[in-house]
Every structure is written in structure tokens, then in C-alpha cells.
Amino acid sequence: MSTNGSDNDGQGMIVNPRPAADNQDWDGDEADRADRLRFEEEQAMIREQSEARAAAKAAAEAHREAHA
């Protein structure tokens, strides 16, 4: 086995297969689906935290204006 730096046999390379034109329902493997689900859950959590923070900020401002 060669250890030459210019020898590129594909080891250590990331391969992202693209769906063929006749296979448009390609959804990746289990890991791809798990990654998408995890990302969607993280996005939902970020959105919820952002909305809660905005609501708390608005309530604090309303309270401050009411007592000013």
C-alpha cells in the first residue's frame, strides 16, 4: 500500500451521493434522516426560546411603562 501524498484512492473523502433522475424519492440513509430530524428539532427549540424571550422582553417593557 502506498503512502504517497498524491495517491488519492478515495480514503477519508466524504461522498454525498445524488439521487438519480429516476429515483426522486431518495431520502438518504438512516443517519441522514436522523440528522434532518435533529436539525428540525433544534430549529424548533431555538424558535421557541426566541419567542419566549421576545414575549418576556415585551412584558418587562409594558410593566416598566405602566409603573413609570
PADREN-355921 format. One record per atom (N, C-alpha, C, O): x, y, z; residue number from 0; atom name; residue in three letters. Coordinates in nm, 3 decimals. Atoms other than C-alpha are relative to their C-alpha. Last residue first. Example, Ala and Ser with C-alpha at 12.3 -4.5 7.8 and 13.67 -1.06 7.14 Angstrom:
% PADREN-355921
NODE    east   north      up   i at  aa
NODE  -0.082  -0.119  -0.006   1  N ser
NODE   1.367  -0.106   0.714   1 CA ser
NODE  -0.077   0.109   0.073   1  C ser
NODE  -0.026   0.220   0.090   1  O ser
NODE   0.089  -0.119   0.000   0  N ala
NODE   1.230  -0.450   0.780   0 CA ala
NODE   0.090   0.120   0.000   0  C ala
NODE   0.194   0.118   0.066   0  O ala
***
This chain:
% PADREN-355921
NODE    east   north      up   i at  aa
NODE  -0.085  -0.119   0.016  67  N ala
NODE  -4.335   5.499   3.513  67 CA ala
NODE  -0.076   0.128   0.019  67  C ala
NODE  -0.019   0.236   0.008  67  O ala
NODE  -0.042  -0.049  -0.131  66  N his
NODE  -4.513   5.196   3.654  66 CA his
NODE   0.088   0.124  -0.008  66  C his
NODE   0.150   0.164   0.090  66  O his
NODE   0.117  -0.011  -0.085  65  N ala
NODE  -4.715   5.107   3.344  65 CA ala
NODE   0.036   0.061   0.136  65  C ala
NODE  -0.047   0.125   0.199  65  O ala
NODE   0.081  -0.116   0.045  64  N glu
NODE  -4.418   5.181   3.117  64 CA glu
NODE  -0.120   0.022   0.091  64  C glu
NODE  -0.159   0.136   0.114  64  O glu
NODE  -0.078  -0.120  -0.027  63  N arg
NODE  -4.191   4.944   3.315  63 CA arg
NODE  -0.079   0.126  -0.039  63  C arg
NODE  -0.078   0.225   0.034  63  O arg
NODE   0.003  -0.019  -0.145  62  N his
NODE  -4.454   4.670   3.315  62 CA his
NODE   0.072   0.129   0.038  62  C his
NODE   0.027   0.204   0.124  62  O his
NODE   0.136  -0.042  -0.035  61  N ala
NODE  -4.503   4.706   2.940  61 CA ala
NODE  -0.012   0.028   0.149  61  C ala
NODE  -0.077   0.124   0.190  61  O ala
NODE   0.015  -0.137   0.047  60  N glu
NODE  -4.126   4.690   2.887  60 CA glu
NODE  -0.139   0.055   0.034  60  C glu
NODE  -0.151   0.170   0.075  60  O glu
NODE  -0.082  -0.085  -0.087  59  N ala
NODE  -4.096   4.380   3.104  59 CA ala
NODE  -0.014   0.147  -0.040  59  C ala
NODE  -0.023   0.235   0.045  59  O ala
NODE   0.069  -0.009  -0.129  58  N ala
NODE  -4.385   4.213   2.920  58 CA ala
NODE   0.076   0.092   0.095  58  C ala
NODE   0.015   0.170   0.167  58  O ala
NODE   0.117  -0.086   0.019  57  N ala
NODE  -4.228   4.292   2.581  57 CA ala
NODE  -0.076   0.018   0.131  57  C ala
NODE  -0.123   0.128   0.160  57  O ala
NODE  -0.050  -0.137   0.017  56  N lys
NODE  -3.894   4.146   2.695  56 CA lys
NODE  -0.117   0.097  -0.016  56  C lys
NODE  -0.116   0.205   0.044  56  O lys
NODE  -0.045  -0.047  -0.131  55  N ala
NODE  -4.064   3.834   2.827  55 CA ala
NODE   0.049   0.143  -0.007  55  C ala
NODE   0.024   0.224   0.082  55  O ala
NODE   0.119  -0.022  -0.082  54  N ala
NODE  -4.252   3.789   2.499  54 CA ala
NODE   0.038   0.053   0.138  54  C ala
NODE  -0.027   0.143   0.190  54  O ala
NODE   0.066  -0.121   0.052  53  N ala
NODE  -3.932   3.836   2.295  53 CA ala
NODE  -0.124   0.032   0.083  53  C ala
NODE  -0.150   0.149   0.111  53  O ala
NODE  -0.082  -0.115  -0.039  52  N arg
NODE  -3.750   3.583   2.515  52 CA arg
NODE  -0.065   0.130  -0.046  52  C arg
NODE  -0.068   0.228   0.029  52  O arg
NODE   0.017  -0.019  -0.145  51  N ala
NODE  -4.031   3.331   2.480  51 CA ala
NODE   0.080   0.120   0.047  51  C ala
NODE   0.032   0.198   0.131  51  O ala
NODE   0.134  -0.055  -0.022  50  N glu
NODE  -4.034   3.376   2.100  50 CA glu
NODE  -0.024   0.027   0.148  50  C glu
NODE  -0.083   0.129   0.183  50  O glu
NODE   0.000  -0.136   0.052  49  N ser
NODE  -3.658   3.326   2.079  49 CA ser
NODE  -0.134   0.068   0.024  49  C ser
NODE  -0.140   0.184   0.065  49  O ser
NODE  -0.076  -0.081  -0.095  48  N gln
NODE  -3.670   3.020   2.302  48 CA gln
NODE   0.000   0.146  -0.043  48  C gln
NODE  -0.010   0.235   0.041  48  O gln
NODE   0.078  -0.012  -0.123  47  N glu
NODE  -3.947   2.868   2.089  47 CA glu
NODE   0.070   0.089   0.101  47  C glu
NODE   0.007   0.174   0.164  47  O glu
NODE   0.114  -0.087   0.029  46  N arg
NODE  -3.760   2.941   1.764  46 CA arg
NODE  -0.083   0.023   0.127  46  C arg
NODE  -0.122   0.136   0.156  46  O arg
NODE  -0.053  -0.135   0.012  45  N ile
NODE  -3.439   2.790   1.902  45 CA ile
NODE  -0.113   0.100  -0.022  45  C ile
NODE  -0.115   0.208   0.038  45  O ile
NODE  -0.036  -0.043  -0.134  44  N met
NODE  -3.629   2.479   2.012  44 CA met
NODE   0.053   0.143  -0.001  44  C met
NODE   0.019   0.222   0.086  44  O met
NODE   0.124  -0.026  -0.072  43  N ala
NODE  -3.794   2.446   1.670  43 CA ala
NODE   0.030   0.050   0.141  43  C ala
NODE  -0.037   0.142   0.189  43  O ala
NODE   0.056  -0.124   0.054  42  N gln
NODE  -3.456   2.481   1.496  42 CA gln
NODE  -0.129   0.037   0.074  42  C gln
NODE  -0.150   0.154   0.106  42  O gln
NODE  -0.082  -0.110  -0.052  41  N glu
NODE  -3.305   2.216   1.724  41 CA glu
NODE  -0.054   0.134  -0.048  41  C glu
NODE  -0.058   0.230   0.029  41  O glu
NODE   0.031  -0.015  -0.142  40  N glu
NODE  -3.592   1.977   1.647  40 CA glu
NODE   0.078   0.116   0.062  40  C glu
NODE   0.023   0.192   0.142  40  O glu
NODE   0.134  -0.057  -0.009  39  N glu
NODE  -3.555   2.034   1.272  39 CA glu
NODE  -0.040   0.023   0.146  39  C glu
NODE  -0.100   0.124   0.178  39  O glu
NODE  -0.010  -0.140   0.041  38  N phe
NODE  -3.178   1.974   1.295  38 CA phe
NODE  -0.136   0.069   0.013  38  C phe
NODE  -0.144   0.180   0.064  38  O phe
NODE  -0.068  -0.071  -0.108  37  N arg
NODE  -3.229   1.652   1.492  37 CA arg
NODE   0.009   0.149  -0.032  37  C arg
NODE  -0.013   0.233   0.056  37  O arg
NODE   0.094  -0.007  -0.111  36  N leu
NODE  -3.484   1.529   1.236  36 CA leu
NODE   0.061   0.079   0.115  36  C leu
NODE  -0.005   0.165   0.174  36  O leu
NODE   0.105  -0.097   0.035  35  N arg
NODE  -3.253   1.613   0.946  35 CA arg
NODE  -0.098   0.018   0.114  35  C arg
NODE  -0.139   0.130   0.144  35  O arg
NODE  -0.059  -0.135  -0.001  34  N asp
NODE  -2.959   1.437   1.114  34 CA asp
NODE  -0.105   0.105  -0.032  34  C asp
NODE  -0.110   0.209   0.033  34  O asp
NODE  -0.017  -0.038  -0.140  33  N ala
NODE  -3.173   1.130   1.189  33 CA ala
NODE   0.059   0.140   0.011  33  C ala
NODE   0.018   0.219   0.097  33  O ala
NODE   0.132  -0.032  -0.052  32  N arg
NODE  -3.284   1.112   0.825  32 CA arg
NODE   0.008   0.045   0.146  32  C arg
NODE  -0.063   0.136   0.187  32  O arg
NODE   0.044  -0.124   0.063  31  N asp
NODE  -2.925   1.132   0.704  31 CA asp
NODE  -0.135   0.043   0.055  31  C asp
NODE  -0.156   0.161   0.085  31  O asp
NODE  -0.077  -0.109  -0.061  30  N ala
NODE  -2.816   0.867   0.957  30 CA ala
NODE  -0.041   0.135  -0.059  30  C ala
NODE  -0.051   0.233   0.014  30  O ala
NODE   0.054  -0.028  -0.133  29  N glu
NODE  -3.096   0.633   0.848  29 CA glu
NODE   0.073   0.117   0.066  29  C glu
NODE   0.010   0.198   0.133  29  O glu
NODE   0.006   0.117  -0.088  28  N asp
NODE  -2.988   0.653   0.484  28 CA asp
NODE  -0.054   0.043   0.137  28  C asp
NODE  -0.096   0.157   0.155  28  O asp
NODE  -0.122   0.025  -0.076  27  N gly
NODE  -3.061   0.908   0.218  27 CA gly
NODE  -0.014  -0.124   0.085  27  C gly
NODE  -0.107  -0.203   0.068  27  O gly
NODE   0.005  -0.075  -0.126  26  N asp
NODE  -3.414   1.005   0.119  26 CA asp
NODE   0.127  -0.021   0.082  26  C asp
NODE   0.128   0.009   0.201  26  O asp
NODE  -0.117   0.036  -0.079  25  N trp
NODE  -3.426   0.903  -0.247  25 CA trp
NODE   0.005   0.087   0.124  25  C trp
NODE  -0.003   0.210   0.113  25  O trp
NODE   0.042   0.017  -0.139  24  N asp
NODE  -3.778   0.972  -0.368  24 CA asp
NODE   0.114  -0.045   0.090  24  C asp
NODE   0.091  -0.091   0.202  24  O asp
NODE   0.021  -0.130  -0.066  23  N gln
NODE  -3.651   1.122  -0.692  23 CA gln
NODE  -0.043  -0.014   0.145  23  C gln
NODE  -0.040   0.084   0.220  23  O gln
NODE   0.018   0.034  -0.141  22  N asn
NODE  -3.512   0.787  -0.813  22 CA asn
NODE  -0.015   0.128   0.082  22  C asn
NODE   0.067   0.156   0.169  22  O asn
NODE   0.110   0.096  -0.010  21  N asp
NODE  -3.540   0.804  -1.194  21 CA asp
NODE  -0.027  -0.040   0.145  21  C asp
NODE  -0.113  -0.124   0.171  21  O asp
NODE   0.123  -0.062   0.053  20  N ala
NODE  -3.336   1.125  -1.210  20 CA ala
NODE  -0.119  -0.095   0.015  20  C ala
NODE  -0.232  -0.050   0.034  20  O ala
NODE   0.011   0.010   0.145  19  N ala
NODE  -3.071   0.965  -0.989  19 CA ala
NODE  -0.134   0.059  -0.044  19  C ala
NODE  -0.227   0.068   0.035  19  O ala
NODE   0.103   0.090   0.052  18  N pro
NODE  -3.037   1.087  -0.635  18 CA pro
NODE  -0.002   0.001  -0.152  18  C pro
NODE   0.017   0.106  -0.215  18  O pro
NODE   0.115  -0.079   0.043  17  N arg
NODE  -2.702   1.242  -0.551  17 CA arg
NODE  -0.105  -0.097  -0.056  17  C arg
NODE  -0.071  -0.197  -0.118  17  O arg
NODE   0.066   0.044   0.122  16  N pro
NODE  -2.449   1.051  -0.349  16 CA pro
NODE  -0.119   0.087  -0.032  16  C pro
NODE  -0.193   0.130   0.057  16  O pro
NODE   0.142  -0.030  -0.011  15  N asn
NODE  -2.254   1.254  -0.098  15 CA asn
NODE  -0.068  -0.041  -0.129  15  C asn
NODE  -0.067   0.033  -0.227  15  O asn
NODE   0.073   0.024   0.123  14  N val
NODE  -1.908   1.104  -0.064  14 CA val
NODE  -0.147   0.026   0.026  14  C val
NODE  -0.207  -0.040   0.111  14  O val
NODE   0.145   0.004  -0.022  13  N ile
NODE  -1.677   1.240   0.202  13 CA ile
NODE  -0.069  -0.016  -0.135  13  C ile
NODE  -0.042   0.059  -0.229  13  O ile
NODE   0.078  -0.100   0.072  12  N met
NODE  -1.313   1.152   0.143  12 CA met
NODE  -0.148  -0.018   0.032  12  C met
NODE  -0.195  -0.129   0.052  12  O met
NODE   0.016  -0.121  -0.077  11  N gly
NODE  -1.102   0.973   0.401  11 CA gly
NODE  -0.080   0.108  -0.069  11  C gly
NODE  -0.093   0.218  -0.016  11  O gly
NODE   0.004   0.020  -0.144  10  N gln
NODE  -0.986   0.709   0.157  10 CA gln
NODE  -0.010   0.134   0.070  10  C gln
NODE   0.063   0.228   0.038  10  O gln
NODE   0.132  -0.025  -0.054   9  N gly
NODE  -1.076   0.794  -0.201   9 CA gly
NODE  -0.010  -0.020   0.149   9  C gly
NODE  -0.115   0.008   0.207   9  O gly
NODE   0.083   0.117   0.024   8  N asp
NODE  -0.771   0.633  -0.360   8 CA asp
NODE  -0.139   0.015   0.060   8  C asp
NODE  -0.215  -0.081   0.065   8  O asp
NODE   0.135  -0.025  -0.047   7  N asn
NODE  -0.580   0.958  -0.399   7 CA asn
NODE  -0.087  -0.119  -0.036   7  C asn
NODE  -0.135  -0.131  -0.149   7  O asn
NODE   0.079   0.119   0.031   6  N asp
NODE  -0.205   0.899  -0.420   6 CA asp
NODE  -0.139   0.017   0.059   6  C asp
NODE  -0.154   0.014   0.181   6  O asp
NODE   0.077  -0.028   0.120   5  N ser
NODE  -0.053   1.247  -0.416   5 CA ser
NODE  -0.086  -0.118  -0.042   5  C ser
NODE  -0.164  -0.108  -0.137   5  O ser
NODE   0.099  -0.104  -0.023   4  N gly
NODE   0.056   1.212  -0.053   4 CA gly
NODE  -0.085   0.029  -0.122   4  C gly
NODE  -0.199   0.072  -0.108   4  O gly
NODE  -0.032  -0.122   0.074   3  N asn
NODE   0.237   0.881  -0.124   3 CA asn
NODE  -0.114   0.101   0.016   3  C asn
NODE  -0.230   0.064   0.001   3  O asn
NODE   0.031  -0.109  -0.092   2  N thr
NODE   0.159   0.626   0.146   2 CA thr
NODE   0.033   0.134  -0.064   2  C thr
NODE   0.046   0.235   0.004   2  O thr
NODE  -0.080  -0.120   0.015   1  N ser
NODE   0.137   0.335  -0.098   1 CA ser
NODE  -0.043   0.106   0.100   1  C ser
NODE  -0.162   0.120   0.129   1  O ser
NODE   0.085  -0.118   0.000   0  N met
NODE   0.000   0.000   0.000   0 CA met
NODE   0.089   0.123   0.000   0  C met
NODE   0.185   0.131   0.076   0  O met
***
